[in-house]
Amino acid sequence: MNKGAEVGRGKTKVLYQNPGLAETLVVVQQDSITAGDGAKRHTIAGKGRLAALTTSRVYRLLNAAGIPTHFISGGEDEDQNEMVVRQCEMIPIEVVVRGIAAGSYLKRNPGVKSGTIFAPRVVEYFFKDDARHDPQYTAEQIVEEKIATTHEVALMSDYARLVFDILAHAWRLQDVLLVDLKVEFGRAKSKDGASEIVLADVIDNDSWRIWPAGDQALMLDKQIYRNIAAPSASDLDAVKSKYEEVAERVGRFARRSGGFVSIIMGSASDKGHADKIAAALDGFGVPSRQNVASAHKTPLFALQKVQQVDNMLGRVVFITIAGRSNALSAFVDAATANPVIASPVLGSTWGGMEVLSSLALPGGVASMVVLDAENAALAAAKILAADDSVIFGRVVVKQYRNRMQIQESDARQNAPAGNGKAGA
């Protein structure tokens, strides 16, 4: 890549101006591996390329999921060890998310048993200062020392948990346990010129603990290097082989499962509802196809459509829409082993009753009954997310944003009178 002047340097990377794109930088990963706040340092030829490769593949998954990050491009083999990222004002805090008790957490909490599963996940903060060995901070200290605002700390914590959940899902699909994860954040300019919190820095094999089959003895991460007091050349080669394996495994993270949703309408008059479902599915990156088939008038044709979909490649979820009867959902549910979601149109007569809410619907006619289009799409996406980390990521990000909208609405509702909000 074409690089300008050097603007920063860390233990394992160098940052350069990017003459080709304003407000961006070129990050060059070095072949260094360090431990003990840099006190222990070695060079492994090719590690920089593996770090860039792993980081870029992780960020491609997170970008696809909708996490705000600094990553733009680069990092693949043709780019060697270089990536293009958004220019950020880095926040000097490492945010660590722990799903399992391990490492330094056990030293600081001797009463906790190794391997304890945290629910909810533990989030910790460490101030980046090698001279003081990255002391642990509380959220209150971060705010008091004006390192970040209360809102920024909350965002960093929320994003860190989401990132952990998404990467844990991706690793779980390969029977690998994500034990803990270290991430960093920065302030970047948004499209409207304001500042926004984004996930930044690298996420490579130095950033986590990963145990295949949940077995610590099979670890693939940097802890292998930490555990060797004076590594020989052959030891460093063995470490490199683990980093190569991880880079290859991470390359599978964003692979799509090929799943899709089959929307079957009982009548062409249901088209409007079907289109809303399809649009909501598109937001999750889930393809869909629509058919019209009646369980009453064309039962053989309806059965043929179900069988055709069942025989297609990729996982499938059916969503049935019928405005006058629950027969279509019951028919499809009996004809397929795949999940069926009934999404009758609100206000229609369904199963002999007017559809006013899900409480008015009889059970046992489909795998699931969901009324509105967005929730029907969300329910289908959750099913397909089981073996697709991109869809899983979009689902958890969507759920997070829904929760934030509710909390923001509540805050406006309960705002003091006279401030231009609720009660004014």
RODO-2510 file (C-alpha; in nm, 4 decimals, decimal comma):
residues 424
     n   res          X          Y          Z
     1     m     0,0000     0,0000     0,0000
     2     n     0,1026     0,3582    -0,0561
     3     k     0,1975     0,5028     0,2835
     4     g     0,2741     0,8527     0,4065
     5     a     0,4614     0,9629     0,7169
     6     e     0,4699     0,7505     1,0313
     7     v     0,2237     0,8826     1,2904
     8     g     0,2471     0,6250     1,5687
     9     r     0,4156     0,3076     1,6854
    10     g     0,3200     0,0350     1,9309
    11     k     0,4819    -0,2851     2,0550
    12     t     0,3679    -0,4842     1,7512
    13     k     0,2482    -0,2317     1,4902
    14     v     0,3294     0,0942     1,3121
    15     l     0,0732     0,3510     1,1900
    16     y     0,1196     0,5655     0,8785
    17     q    -0,0731     0,8414     0,7091
    18     n    -0,2824     0,7227     0,4156
    19     p    -0,2382     0,9616     0,1202
    20     g    -0,5231     0,7943    -0,0685
    21     l    -0,8094     0,8521     0,1752
    22     a    -0,8708     1,1294     0,4252
    23     e    -0,9322     1,0471     0,7926
    24     t    -0,7723     0,7036     0,7514
    25     l    -0,4440     0,5373     0,8408
    26     v    -0,2407     0,2401     0,7199
    27     v    -0,1588    -0,0078     0,9979
    28     v     0,1470    -0,2278     0,9448
    29     q     0,1725    -0,5308     1,1710
    30     q     0,5226    -0,6221     1,2867
    31     d     0,6752    -0,9667     1,3346
    32     s     0,7128    -0,9087     1,7091
    33     i     0,5587    -1,1110     1,9887
    34     t     0,5759    -0,9749     2,3430
    35     a     0,4700    -1,0586     2,6973
    36     g     0,5056    -0,9029     3,0399
    37     d     0,4239    -0,5509     2,9141
    38     g     0,7006    -0,5779     2,6551
    39     a     0,9683    -0,7101     2,8901
    40     k     0,9744    -1,0365     2,6969
    41     r     1,0085    -0,9929     2,3221
    42     h     1,0915    -1,2116     2,0237
    43     t     1,0634    -1,1960     1,6472
    44     i     0,8703    -1,4593     1,4529
    45     a     0,9084    -1,4190     1,0782
    46     g     0,5659    -1,3833     0,9195
    47     k     0,3764    -1,3114     1,2418
    48     g     0,2830    -0,9632     1,1189
    49     r     0,1131    -1,1117     0,8149
    50     l    -0,0746    -1,3613     1,0355
    51     a    -0,1803    -1,0844     1,2756
    52     a    -0,3158    -0,8723     0,9894
    53     l    -0,4853    -1,1738     0,8330
    54     t    -0,6546    -1,2762     1,1584
    55     t    -0,7542    -0,9200     1,2482
    56     s    -0,9010    -0,8404     0,9066
    57     r    -1,1049    -1,1617     0,9051
    58     v    -1,2396    -1,0953     1,2536
    59     y    -1,3325    -0,7388     1,1613
    60     r    -1,5040    -0,8473     0,8411
    61     l    -1,7371    -1,0614     1,0496
    62     l    -1,7975    -0,7821     1,3003
    63     n    -1,8574    -0,5238     1,0256
    64     a    -2,1060    -0,7601     0,8608
    65     a    -2,2833    -0,8011     1,1941
    66     g    -2,3235    -0,4243     1,2325
    67     i    -2,0669    -0,3517     1,5052
    68     p    -1,9148    -0,0024     1,4560
    69     t    -1,5428    -0,0566     1,3927
    70     h    -1,2420     0,1277     1,2525
    71     f    -1,1606    -0,1432     0,9945
    72     i    -1,1986    -0,0549     0,6252
    73     s    -0,9929    -0,2952     0,4140
    74     g    -0,6733    -0,4939     0,3718
    75     g    -0,5105    -0,7661     0,5746
    76     e    -0,5557    -1,0514     0,3299
    77     d    -0,2597    -1,2303     0,1725
    78     e    -0,2202    -0,9847    -0,1150
    79     d    -0,1935    -0,7005     0,1390
    80     q     0,0674    -0,8853     0,3445
    81     n     0,0633    -0,7216     0,6896
    82     e    -0,1099    -0,3913     0,6049
    83     m    -0,4643    -0,2681     0,6706
    84     v    -0,6555     0,0555     0,6105
    85     v    -0,8477     0,1806     0,9136
    86     r    -1,0432     0,4883     1,0193
    87     q    -0,8312     0,7391     1,2066
    88     c    -0,9218     0,7299     1,5749
    89     e    -0,8402     0,9057     1,8961
    90     m    -0,7628     0,5927     2,0942
    91     i    -0,9047     0,5567     2,4442
    92     p    -0,6213     0,4168     2,6628
    93     i    -0,8350     0,1458     2,8190
    94     e    -0,8270    -0,2259     2,7513
    95     v    -1,1718    -0,3782     2,7939
    96     v    -1,1570    -0,7451     2,8871
    97     v    -1,4636    -0,9692     2,8650
    98     r    -1,4434    -1,2987     3,0507
    99     g    -1,6651    -1,5974     2,9874
   100     i    -1,4509    -1,8400     3,1876
   101     a    -1,2316    -1,7787     3,4940
   102     a    -0,8696    -1,8044     3,3806
   103     g    -0,5371    -1,6181     3,3701
   104     s    -0,4852    -1,3033     3,5751
   105     y    -0,8446    -1,3104     3,6993
   106     l    -0,7621    -1,6134     3,9140
   107     k    -0,4572    -1,4398     4,0643
   108     r    -0,6686    -1,1371     4,1582
   109     n    -0,9575    -1,3517     4,2807
   110     p    -0,8015    -1,6558     4,4530
   111     g    -1,1393    -1,7685     4,5843
   112     v    -1,2702    -1,8345     4,2324
   113     k    -1,2188    -2,1813     4,0889
   114     s    -1,0393    -2,2098     3,7544
   115     g    -1,2854    -2,2788     3,4755
   116     t    -1,5827    -2,1159     3,6481
   117     i    -1,8390    -2,0068     3,3889
   118     f    -1,9451    -1,6445     3,4262
   119     a    -2,3106    -1,5614     3,3717
   120     p    -2,3412    -1,2775     3,3013
   121     r    -1,9974    -1,2322     3,1497
   122     v    -1,7490    -1,0315     3,3527
   123     v    -1,6256    -0,7025     3,2037
   124     e    -1,3033    -0,5483     3,3356
   125     y    -1,1060    -0,2338     3,2482
   126     f    -0,7295    -0,1844     3,2471
   127     f    -0,5494     0,1453     3,1946
   128     k    -0,2788     0,1117     2,9281
   129     d     0,0449     0,1933     3,1087
   130     d     0,3334    -0,0550     3,0748
   131     a     0,5333     0,1177     3,3490
   132     r     0,2513     0,0451     3,5967
   133     h     0,1714    -0,2949     3,4386
   134     d    -0,1695    -0,1857     3,3074
   135     p    -0,3501    -0,1294     3,6400
   136     q    -0,7126    -0,2338     3,6706
   137     y    -0,9598     0,0548     3,6722
   138     t    -1,3244     0,0810     3,7650
   139     a    -1,5796     0,2488     3,5408
   140     e    -1,5973     0,5282     3,7977
   141     q    -1,2194     0,5872     3,7798
   142     i    -1,2336     0,6103     3,4010
   143     v    -1,4989     0,8816     3,4264
   144     e    -1,3357     1,0634     3,7188
   145     e    -1,0019     1,0866     3,5353
   146     k    -1,1864     1,2106     3,2256
   147     i    -1,0566     0,9255     3,0123
   148     a    -1,4087     0,8644     2,8854
   149     t    -1,7598     0,9771     2,9693
   150     t    -2,0179     0,7639     3,1460
   151     h    -2,1975     0,7150     2,8150
   152     e    -1,8750     0,6137     2,6393
   153     v    -1,7886     0,3596     2,9093
   154     a    -2,1371     0,2112     2,8777
   155     l    -2,1015     0,1886     2,4999
   156     m    -1,7577     0,0275     2,5234
   157     s    -1,8918    -0,2274     2,7710
   158     d    -2,1961    -0,3072     2,5583
   159     y    -1,9972    -0,3345     2,2355
   160     a    -1,7332    -0,5506     2,4049
   161     r    -2,0014    -0,7944     2,5241
   162     l    -2,1577    -0,8070     2,1782
   163     v    -1,8191    -0,8700     2,0164
   164     f    -1,7494    -1,1481     2,2660
   165     d    -2,0887    -1,3095     2,1957
   166     i    -2,0385    -1,2967     1,8187
   167     l    -1,6842    -1,4350     1,8285
   168     a    -1,7803    -1,6979     2,0871
   169     h    -2,0526    -1,8148     1,8478
   170     a    -1,8091    -1,8288     1,5562
   171     w    -1,5585    -2,0278     1,7601
   172     r    -1,8282    -2,2559     1,8998
   173     l    -1,9179    -2,3646     1,5463
   174     q    -1,5637    -2,5069     1,5322
   175     d    -1,5927    -2,6680     1,8775
   176     v    -1,3580    -2,4074     2,0243
   177     l    -1,4296    -2,2271     2,3524
   178     l    -1,3636    -1,8529     2,3670
   179     v    -1,2465    -1,8046     2,7248
   180     d    -1,1793    -1,4302     2,7342
   181     l    -1,1195    -1,1409     2,4980
   182     k    -0,9314    -0,8098     2,5121
   183     v    -1,0501    -0,5220     2,2921
   184     e    -0,9874    -0,1489     2,2598
   185     f    -1,1916     0,1460     2,1399
   186     g    -1,1394     0,4857     1,9827
   187     r    -1,3287     0,7976     1,8866
   188     a    -1,3745     0,8360     1,5112
   189     k    -1,5558     1,0945     1,3012
   190     s    -1,8989     0,9821     1,1879
   191     k    -2,0529     1,0749     0,8533
   192     d    -2,2186     1,3814     1,0051
   193     g    -1,8869     1,5012     1,1486
   194     a    -1,9648     1,4055     1,5067
   195     s    -1,7530     1,1732     1,7185
   196     e    -1,8544     0,8114     1,7675
   197     i    -1,7151     0,5209     1,9681
   198     v    -1,5810     0,2419     1,7461
   199     l    -1,4039    -0,0860     1,8061
   200     a    -1,0392    -0,0270     1,7144
   201     d    -0,6851    -0,1662     1,7313
   202     v    -0,6202    -0,5320     1,6429
   203     i    -0,8063    -0,8491     1,7343
   204     d    -0,5671    -1,1318     1,6628
   205     n    -0,4302    -1,4381     1,8373
   206     d    -0,2748    -1,2134     2,1051
   207     s    -0,6215    -1,0858     2,2010
   208     w    -0,7951    -1,3924     2,3433
   209     r    -0,7769    -1,7311     2,5049
   210     i    -0,9222    -2,0099     2,2915
   211     w    -0,9448    -2,3747     2,3972
   212     p    -1,0452    -2,6402     2,1411
   213     a    -1,3068    -2,8769     2,2878
   214     g    -1,2936    -2,6574     2,6005
   215     d    -0,9618    -2,8172     2,6961
   216     q    -0,6991    -2,5743     2,8252
   217     a    -0,4233    -2,8214     2,7349
   218     l    -0,5150    -2,7743     2,3662
   219     m    -0,4874    -2,3930     2,3749
   220     l    -0,4056    -2,2183     2,0463
   221     d    -0,3408    -1,8641     2,1696
   222     k    -0,0569    -1,6445     2,2949
   223     q    -0,0582    -1,8139     2,6340
   224     i     0,1587    -2,0834     2,4758
   225     y     0,4335    -1,8216     2,4296
   226     r     0,3785    -1,6753     2,7778
   227     n     0,4256    -2,0191     2,9327
   228     i     0,7753    -2,0676     2,7828
   229     a     1,0356    -1,8880     2,9953
   230     a     1,3133    -1,8876     2,7347
   231     p     1,1728    -2,0052     2,3995
   232     s     1,4107    -2,1706     2,1549
   233     a     1,3893    -2,1360     1,7781
   234     s     1,1872    -2,4576     1,7609
   235     d     0,9554    -2,3271     2,0335
   236     l     0,8907    -2,0118     1,8301
   237     d     0,8234    -2,2246     1,5213
   238     a     0,5663    -2,4189     1,7234
   239     v     0,4048    -2,0921     1,8360
   240     k     0,3922    -1,9734     1,4754
   241     s     0,2197    -2,2941     1,3669
   242     k    -0,0609    -2,2246     1,6168
   243     y    -0,0982    -1,8689     1,4832
   244     e    -0,1188    -2,0093     1,1306
   245     e    -0,3896    -2,2526     1,2386
   246     v    -0,5868    -1,9750     1,4057
   247     a    -0,5640    -1,7493     1,0971
   248     e    -0,6967    -2,0350     0,8840
   249     r    -0,9783    -2,1107     1,1291
   250     v    -1,0798    -1,7446     1,1535
   251     g    -1,1076    -1,7447     0,7745
   252     r    -1,4214    -1,9573     0,8185
   253     f    -1,5947    -1,7109     1,0512
   254     a    -1,7955    -1,5156     0,7942
   255     r    -1,8867    -1,8104     0,5734
   256     r    -2,2593    -1,8222     0,5138
   257     s    -2,4672    -2,1316     0,5838
   258     g    -2,6864    -2,0928     0,2765
   259     g    -3,0030    -2,0841     0,4862
   260     f    -3,3160    -1,9099     0,3625
   261     v    -3,6825    -1,8539     0,4455
   262     s    -3,9740    -1,9853     0,2420
   263     i    -4,2767    -1,7582     0,2795
   264     i    -4,5980    -1,9369     0,1800
   265     m    -4,9148    -1,7282     0,1457
   266     g    -5,2629    -1,8713     0,1411
   267     s    -5,3779    -1,5937    -0,0928
   268     a    -5,2309    -1,3212    -0,3112
   269     s    -5,4029    -1,0734    -0,0781
   270     d    -5,1361    -1,1603     0,1818
   271     k    -4,8634    -1,0146    -0,0413
   272     g    -4,8265    -0,6931     0,1581
   273     h    -4,7574    -0,8810     0,4804
   274     a    -4,5176    -1,1154     0,2993
   275     d    -4,3229    -0,8209     0,1572
   276     k    -4,2828    -0,6716     0,5047
   277     i    -4,1436    -1,0004     0,6305
   278     a    -3,9070    -1,0253     0,3325
   279     a    -3,7829    -0,6699     0,3911
   280     a    -3,7171    -0,7445     0,7588
   281     l    -3,5344    -1,0657     0,6654
   282     d    -3,3195    -0,8716     0,4204
   283     g    -3,2018    -0,6607     0,7139
   284     f    -3,0511    -0,9763     0,8631
   285     g    -2,9023    -1,0778     0,5302
   286     v    -3,1446    -1,3698     0,5063
   287     p    -3,2738    -1,4483     0,1549
   288     s    -3,6373    -1,5427     0,1103
   289     r    -3,8716    -1,6686    -0,1581
   290     q    -4,2484    -1,6341    -0,1781
   291     n    -4,5159    -1,8737    -0,3010
   292     v    -4,8950    -1,8805    -0,2980
   293     a    -5,0571    -2,2137    -0,2113
   294     s    -5,3856    -2,3043    -0,0455
   295     a    -5,4267    -2,5962     0,1930
   296     h    -5,7993    -2,6032     0,1035
   297     k    -5,8034    -2,5410    -0,2719
   298     t    -5,4667    -2,6765    -0,3893
   299     p    -5,3409    -2,9210    -0,1250
   300     l    -5,1315    -3,1264    -0,3702
   301     f    -4,9735    -2,8119    -0,5117
   302     a    -4,9009    -2,6858    -0,1569
   303     l    -4,7423    -3,0197    -0,0663
   304     q    -4,5315    -3,0069    -0,3830
   305     k    -4,4037    -2,6591    -0,2933
   306     v    -4,3064    -2,7711     0,0566
   307     q    -4,1254    -3,0771    -0,0771
   308     q    -3,9399    -2,8720    -0,3379
   309     v    -3,8143    -2,6349    -0,0697
   310     d    -3,7188    -2,9231     0,1601
   311     n    -3,5046    -3,0707    -0,1169
   312     m    -3,3090    -2,7497    -0,1794
   313     l    -2,9592    -2,6978    -0,0423
   314     g    -2,9233    -2,4996     0,2775
   315     r    -3,1224    -2,4798     0,5961
   316     v    -3,4808    -2,3572     0,5564
   317     v    -3,7432    -2,2001     0,7782
   318     f    -4,1040    -2,1741     0,6636
   319     i    -4,3255    -1,8749     0,7396
   320     t    -4,6930    -1,9233     0,6581
   321     i    -4,9435    -1,6425     0,6089
   322     a    -5,3146    -1,7155     0,5922
   323     g    -5,5779    -1,4526     0,6609
   324     r    -5,8853    -1,6720     0,7016
   325     s    -5,7747    -2,0066     0,8395
   326     n    -5,5017    -2,1739     1,0397
   327     a    -5,5147    -2,4730     0,8019
   328     l    -5,2113    -2,3649     0,5950
   329     s    -4,9763    -2,3436     0,8936
   330     a    -5,0974    -2,6788     1,0268
   331     f    -5,0652    -2,8325     0,6786
   332     v    -4,7061    -2,7106     0,6255
   333     d    -4,6056    -2,8038     0,9795
   334     a    -4,7253    -3,1598     0,9204
   335     a    -4,5516    -3,1840     0,5826
   336     t    -4,1987    -3,0782     0,6839
   337     a    -3,9446    -3,1515     0,9548
   338     n    -3,8172    -2,7933     0,9253
   339     p    -3,9344    -2,5139     1,1592
   340     v    -4,2633    -2,3436     1,0709
   341     i    -4,3610    -1,9961     1,1880
   342     a    -4,7231    -1,8900     1,1458
   343     s    -4,7614    -1,5166     1,0918
   344     p    -5,1318    -1,4424     1,0385
   345     v    -5,2300    -1,0914     0,9400
   346     l    -5,3427    -0,8814     1,2343
   347     g    -5,7159    -0,8159     1,2210
   348     s    -5,7961    -1,1274     1,0161
   349     t    -6,0045    -1,4246     1,1289
   350     w    -5,7732    -1,7121     1,2094
   351     g    -5,8755    -2,0437     1,3588
   352     g    -6,2291    -1,9177     1,4094
   353     m    -6,1170    -1,6127     1,6088
   354     e    -6,0235    -1,2585     1,5224
   355     v    -5,6489    -1,2103     1,5382
   356     l    -5,5947    -0,9344     1,7930
   357     s    -5,2866    -1,0624     1,9701
   358     s    -5,0826    -1,3757     2,0066
   359     l    -5,2824    -1,4582     2,3222
   360     a    -5,5896    -1,5177     2,1048
   361     l    -5,4223    -1,7863     1,8951
   362     p    -5,4668    -2,1581     1,9521
   363     g    -5,1466    -2,3553     1,9985
   364     g    -5,0299    -2,6706     1,8284
   365     v    -5,0768    -2,5511     1,4715
   366     a    -4,7180    -2,4535     1,3973
   367     s    -4,3762    -2,4589     1,5558
   368     m    -4,4273    -2,0946     1,6494
   369     v    -4,6906    -1,8243     1,6081
   370     v    -4,5724    -1,4665     1,5551
   371     l    -4,7972    -1,1845     1,4440
   372     d    -4,6041    -0,8837     1,3182
   373     a    -4,3665    -0,9031     1,0231
   374     e    -4,0525    -0,7843     1,2039
   375     n    -4,0814    -1,0380     1,4844
   376     a    -4,1619    -1,3182     1,2405
   377     a    -3,8427    -1,2316     1,0534
   378     l    -3,6466    -1,2110     1,3794
   379     a    -3,7754    -1,5528     1,4874
   380     a    -3,6680    -1,7049     1,1557
   381     a    -3,3285    -1,5338     1,1691
   382     k    -3,2674    -1,6737     1,5193
   383     i    -3,3213    -2,0255     1,3884
   384     l    -3,0844    -1,9755     1,0948
   385     a    -2,8307    -1,8072     1,3243
   386     a    -2,7577    -2,1419     1,4888
   387     d    -2,4981    -2,2220     1,2203
   388     d    -2,4356    -1,8799     1,0652
   389     s    -2,2273    -1,6303     1,2654
   390     v    -2,3099    -1,3358     1,0369
   391     i    -2,6832    -1,3812     1,0956
   392     f    -2,6190    -1,4469     1,4654
   393     g    -2,4247    -1,1220     1,4899
   394     r    -2,6983    -0,9242     1,3179
   395     v    -2,9585    -1,0757     1,5495
   396     v    -2,7736    -0,9847     1,8709
   397     v    -2,6970    -0,6343     1,7410
   398     k    -3,0642    -0,5877     1,6441
   399     q    -3,1781    -0,7034     1,9870
   400     y    -2,9297    -0,4686     2,1530
   401     r    -3,0558    -0,1729     1,9507
   402     n    -3,4158    -0,2630     2,0326
   403     r    -3,3291    -0,2591     2,4035
   404     m    -3,1550     0,0763     2,3696
   405     q    -3,4583     0,2250     2,1936
   406     i    -3,6833     0,1151     2,4787
   407     q    -3,4487     0,2585     2,7408
   408     e    -3,4170     0,5854     2,5505
   409     s    -3,7957     0,6066     2,5205
   410     d    -3,8277     0,5485     2,8931
   411     a    -3,5687     0,8192     2,9642
   412     r    -3,7602     1,0690     2,7486
   413     q    -4,0874     0,9725     2,9143
   414     n    -3,9452     1,0337     3,2611
   415     a    -3,7379     1,3427     3,1799
   416     p    -3,8058     1,6398     3,4129
   417     a    -4,0599     1,8942     3,2946
   418     g    -3,9292     2,2079     3,1261
   419     n    -3,6382     2,0567     2,9343
   420     g    -3,8157     2,0261     2,6013
   421     k    -3,8846     1,6557     2,6454
   422     a    -4,1597     1,4657     2,8201
   423     g    -4,3641     1,6812     3,0517
   424     a    -4,2620     2,0062     2,8806
***
